[in-house]
């Protein structure tokens, strides 16, 4: 699997309404807008990219029992730097209870506003979000592995001409 494939899969869900414990993909043929929470987004992106992750929906809005981190540790590969396409576990209040997917533009995640509405959005990965990160995880079998901050434009151009990512968004990936 390529990192640009993970990002493209996540971007398909931009604008999908927030729904607690939601795992419903939009279906234009029926007009169903779908509904995802932050974990639901990560799961459907994983399922869309060929992973068979187990699901659980017996959690409250504020998951504080460590199950989310244990599940990520069990099914994803914990890494030390934020790779493009990685899953980031974040602390919102006291505990780690939110996940997002890292992109070249920021992060994609399903967020709920105070009125309990919300949607899947792509936002900047600013200091407010960076300070909340507890851990980074890669999906299994990721082939593109360039770390953010280690980007060499010439090496990226060479990688694309030699069969690197080369996706339409011009992501900065190396093999």
Secondary structure, 3 states (H helix, E strand, C coil): CCHHHHHHHHHCCCCCEECCCCEECCECCCCECCEECHHHHHHHHHHHCCCCCCCCCCCCCCCCCCHHHHHHHHHCEEECCCECCCEEEEECCCCEEEEEEECCCCEEEEEECCCCCEEEEEECCCHHHHCCEEEEEECCCCCCCCECCCCCHHHHHHHHHCCCCCCCCCCCCCC
